[in-house]
Amino acid sequence: MAGVVTSYRKAFSSFNRNAKLVLAYYAVVAVANGSQNVLLNLYYLKAGLDRNWPEEALRCLTEVYLGIRDAAQRWKD
């Protein structure tokens, strides 16, 4: 495990500033999206959608929400 981290650090240090910024951006975006998905699932649980709801229905709700969010983001940009 330590060897993997060391080789990753060595490779990362060879990148230029712009590449490091892009990687940092995508890391932050991934954490933010994951957090948002967790909060959405907690909302579903609080709303009682965990009982007697098929998994496909919850997945569909999540995909609709994410599609609307992505469309709004594209429209804003």
Short mmCIF file of the C-alpha atoms (twelve columns), coordinates in Angstrom:
data_MODEL
# 
_entry.id   MODEL 
# 
loop_
_atom_site.group_PDB 
_atom_site.id 
_atom_site.type_symbol 
_atom_site.label_atom_id 
_atom_site.label_alt_id 
_atom_site.label_comp_id 
_atom_site.label_asym_id 
_atom_site.label_seq_id 
_atom_site.Cartn_x 
_atom_site.Cartn_y 
_atom_site.Cartn_z 
_atom_site.pdbx_PDB_model_num 
ATOM 1  C CA . MET A 1  0.000   0.000  0.000   1 
ATOM 2  C CA . ALA A 2  2.798   2.423  0.861   1 
ATOM 3  C CA . GLY A 3  4.450   1.710  -2.485  1 
ATOM 4  C CA . VAL A 4  1.267   2.616  -4.326  1 
ATOM 5  C CA . VAL A 5  0.982   5.914  -2.478  1 
ATOM 6  C CA . THR A 6  4.636   6.706  -3.101  1 
ATOM 7  C CA . SER A 7  4.364   5.995  -6.827  1 
ATOM 8  C CA . TYR A 8  1.158   8.029  -7.018  1 
ATOM 9  C CA . ARG A 9  2.815   10.998 -5.306  1 
ATOM 10 C CA . LYS A 10 5.799   10.760 -7.621  1 
ATOM 11 C CA . ALA A 11 3.585   10.681 -10.711 1 
ATOM 12 C CA . PHE A 12 1.374   13.490 -9.379  1 
ATOM 13 C CA . SER A 13 4.354   15.741 -8.690  1 
ATOM 14 C CA . SER A 14 5.454   15.438 -12.315 1 
ATOM 15 C CA . PHE A 15 2.184   17.009 -13.572 1 
ATOM 16 C CA . ASN A 16 2.053   20.689 -14.383 1 
ATOM 17 C CA . ARG A 17 -0.132  23.106 -12.421 1 
ATOM 18 C CA . ASN A 18 -3.104  22.947 -14.811 1 
ATOM 19 C CA . ALA A 19 -3.233  19.150 -14.699 1 
ATOM 20 C CA . LYS A 20 -3.138  19.235 -10.901 1 
ATOM 21 C CA . LEU A 21 -5.993  21.754 -10.853 1 
ATOM 22 C CA . VAL A 22 -8.097  19.576 -13.152 1 
ATOM 23 C CA . LEU A 23 -7.516  16.509 -10.985 1 
ATOM 24 C CA . ALA A 24 -8.345  18.477 -7.841  1 
ATOM 25 C CA . TYR A 25 -11.508 19.824 -9.478  1 
ATOM 26 C CA . TYR A 26 -12.723 16.361 -10.419 1 
ATOM 27 C CA . ALA A 27 -11.947 15.042 -6.945  1 
ATOM 28 C CA . VAL A 28 -14.014 17.817 -5.347  1 
ATOM 29 C CA . VAL A 29 -16.862 17.293 -7.823  1 
ATOM 30 C CA . ALA A 30 -16.890 13.547 -7.116  1 
ATOM 31 C CA . VAL A 31 -17.066 14.124 -3.356  1 
ATOM 32 C CA . ALA A 32 -19.818 16.730 -3.791  1 
ATOM 33 C CA . ASN A 33 -21.895 14.456 -6.033  1 
ATOM 34 C CA . GLY A 34 -21.471 11.548 -3.645  1 
ATOM 35 C CA . SER A 35 -22.555 13.706 -0.721  1 
ATOM 36 C CA . GLN A 36 -25.552 14.937 -2.663  1 
ATOM 37 C CA . ASN A 37 -26.596 11.376 -3.488  1 
ATOM 38 C CA . VAL A 38 -26.311 10.362 0.173   1 
ATOM 39 C CA . LEU A 39 -28.450 13.327 1.221   1 
ATOM 40 C CA . LEU A 40 -31.016 12.457 -1.442  1 
ATOM 41 C CA . ASN A 41 -31.191 8.868  -0.214  1 
ATOM 42 C CA . LEU A 42 -31.575 10.067 3.375   1 
ATOM 43 C CA . TYR A 43 -34.426 12.285 2.204   1 
ATOM 44 C CA . TYR A 44 -36.087 9.262  0.591   1 
ATOM 45 C CA . LEU A 45 -35.739 7.335  3.835   1 
ATOM 46 C CA . LYS A 46 -37.187 10.197 5.872   1 
ATOM 47 C CA . ALA A 47 -40.084 10.496 3.420   1 
ATOM 48 C CA . GLY A 48 -40.847 6.816  3.950   1 
ATOM 49 C CA . LEU A 49 -39.945 5.702  0.455   1 
ATOM 50 C CA . ASP A 50 -37.926 2.776  1.764   1 
ATOM 51 C CA . ARG A 51 -41.011 0.737  2.651   1 
ATOM 52 C CA . ASN A 52 -42.890 -1.158 -0.035  1 
ATOM 53 C CA . TRP A 53 -41.133 0.707  -2.818  1 
ATOM 54 C CA . PRO A 54 -39.384 -1.381 -5.424  1 
ATOM 55 C CA . GLU A 55 -35.727 -0.606 -5.954  1 
ATOM 56 C CA . GLU A 56 -36.394 0.308  -9.582  1 
ATOM 57 C CA . ALA A 57 -38.821 3.068  -8.562  1 
ATOM 58 C CA . LEU A 58 -36.246 4.654  -6.258  1 
ATOM 59 C CA . ARG A 59 -33.587 4.360  -8.949  1 
ATOM 60 C CA . CYS A 60 -35.961 6.030  -11.420 1 
ATOM 61 C CA . LEU A 61 -36.625 8.912  -9.009  1 
ATOM 62 C CA . THR A 62 -32.905 9.398  -8.512  1 
ATOM 63 C CA . GLU A 63 -32.192 9.342  -12.246 1 
ATOM 64 C CA . VAL A 64 -34.962 11.861 -12.943 1 
ATOM 65 C CA . TYR A 65 -33.606 14.143 -10.233 1 
ATOM 66 C CA . LEU A 66 -30.044 13.866 -11.528 1 
ATOM 67 C CA . GLY A 67 -31.210 14.466 -15.104 1 
ATOM 68 C CA . ILE A 68 -33.053 17.622 -14.083 1 
ATOM 69 C CA . ARG A 69 -30.027 18.804 -12.093 1 
ATOM 70 C CA . ASP A 70 -27.687 18.215 -15.034 1 
ATOM 71 C CA . ALA A 71 -30.055 19.951 -17.465 1 
ATOM 72 C CA . ALA A 72 -30.309 22.947 -15.151 1 
ATOM 73 C CA . GLN A 73 -26.532 23.092 -14.869 1 
ATOM 74 C CA . ARG A 74 -26.111 23.026 -18.648 1 
ATOM 75 C CA . TRP A 75 -28.781 25.691 -19.083 1 
ATOM 76 C CA . LYS A 76 -27.099 27.893 -16.478 1 
ATOM 77 C CA . ASP A 77 -23.708 27.624 -18.175 1 
# 
